[in-house]
Amino acid sequence: MQSLTVDLGDRSYPIHIGPGLLGRAELILPHLAARNVAIVSNTTVAPLYMQRLAAPLRAAGVNITEVVLPDGEAFKNLDTLNQVFDALLRARCERKTTLIALGGGVIGDLTGFAAATYLRGVPFIQVPTTLLSQVDSSVGGKTGVNHELGKNMIGAFYQPRLVLADTDTLQTLPDAELAAGLAEVIKYGLIRDLPFLGWLESNMESLVGRDTDALIEAILRSCQNKAEVVAEDEHEGGVRALLNLGHTFGHAIETAAGYGNWLHGHAVAAGTLLAAETSLGLGWISEADVVRVEALFHRAGLPVRAPAYGVERYLDLMAQDKKVEAGRIRFILLKALGEAVVSSAVPPELLQRVLSGRFIQPTA
């Protein structure tokens, strides 16, 4: 097992990474406010892992309420959130009941938001079961749900007490979901860790092949990068915005396609290539850099072209991005490989050209 800490003073919390962690109740028990827990999962993950997590806790005297939600990004909304509240209220969950999110990013975000708002705040723990959630969404306290007009537009910053990333869960992950997580892994190399980018280029086949040691190293390096950024800028007032490389374009893809039709990591990959093309147009990176980035995403099994929904549709959706400030879209771009910047200074004609160029025909 590898461990690190997200340093937030008296709200600091550990991240444990490795195989066989779901059954280790001793890692969870010190972080419970009381011996009452509600485990929130979905119809895909619960049959695989609910009892592996719940049985050792029950054996330690923990009372558990199981909440199983429908699976998919299409259900990351207020209606599904209300299902969580219904279950908590029926079970008479109290302020010292700890919510445990067992699943991918959708379950983590929903459960975290439920924890932030139920009884005005109860403790919660992240047990991410996808690569994307293990390297990104479970760390840092971003919680929330989607709105039909924009992704993650309703939510709260609310930190977990523990992140438990069991790499055994990645063995049952569909290939497309594994690739989606690799998009977020590659992101860290592009925005702030050039040596890590080189390591990924040397080890991509091992990651795609689900080598445990390679996966642990990739998750650890990703979480180290994110933990450092979150400790410096918890509420995204500055440097944390850089973690959104590819997301301004990517969220527009997800919204235009209909939630769930493009996996988040796939949309981020295509969005990152659009950001790279924009950076090239500004003269910050070279054509060879763009080719290098595209090749790595391709080796990871990720799309490098975005669906052609039209320039105006993209611009309209990006204008609703959370990073918009004073009516101007703020882009996360690459000053160089390994160095990201926030910029609103993208000439309209460049943006038009980029949004007209790197496309496939939409599948939805």
C-alpha positions, 0 to 999 in steps of 0.5 A: 500500500502507498499513502499520502496526505492532502494537507489542509490543516485540521481537515487534512486526510489520507489517500491509501492506494493499493490492492486488497484495501476494500476488506481492510476495515481498520483503515476506515474505522478511525475516520468514522464519527460513529458506528453508523454508515451509509454506503452509496453505490450503483447497480453496476458496482454494488453487486461486485464490491458492496459486500466486500466493503460492508462485511468487514465493517459489520463484523467490527460493529458498524451499522450499515445502510446500503443505498444503490442508485442507477448507473451512469452520467445521465443520473448525475442530477438533482432527482437522483440526489433526492433518492439519496436523501430519501434513503438517509431520512428513511434510515433516520441517519444522523449528523454522525452518520458517515456517507461512503461513496463506493463507485466512480466519479458520478457516485463520488460527486453525488455522495459528496454533495449529499454529505455537504447538504444533508443535515447541513453537513455529515462526514464522508469517505471516498472509495473510488472504483474507477481509474478516473475517480482514483486519480482525480474526482475523489481527491480535492472535495469537488462535489455536485450534479449536472444541469441540462444546461451545463455539467457540474454547475450545482455543487459544493467544495466539501472534503472527504475524511479518507480516500481509499483507492483499491486497485483490484477494482480496476481489473473489472473496469471496461477498457473504455473506462480505463482509457477515460481514467488515463486521460486524467493521468496524462493531464497531470504530466501535461500541466505540471509534471514533465518527467511524469509525462515521459514516464507515461510514454515509457509505460503506457502499454503496461497501464493499458495492460493493467499491470498493478505496479504501473497502475499504483505508480500512476495513481500515486503520481497523479494524486501527489500532483493533485494533492499539492495543487489542492493544498495550495488552492482549495477553492480554485481561486488560482492554480487549481484551475489548471487541473481543468486542461481540456475540460472547457472543451470537454464539458461542452462535448459531454453536454452537447452529446447528452450526458453519458454518450461521451465518457468524461475522460474521452471528452477531456482527451478530445478537449485537450487536443483542442486546447493543444491546437489553440496553444499551437495557434498562439505560438506557445507549443510546436506542431511536434508537441501536438503530435506527441500529445496526440500519439500518447492519447491514441496509445491510451485508447482515447479519441483525439477528435471531437464531435462536430456539433458546430462552432456556435453550439460549442461557443454557446456551451463554453460561455456557460463554463464555471471558469467564465469571468466577466463574460469571457471564456477562460481557457487552460492552455499549454505554454509548454509541455509540462506548463499550463496557464489560464488565458482569456486572450484567445483571438476569436478567429483562432478559436473559430479555426480550432473549433472548425478543424479537429472533428469527427461526425457525432455519434449521438 
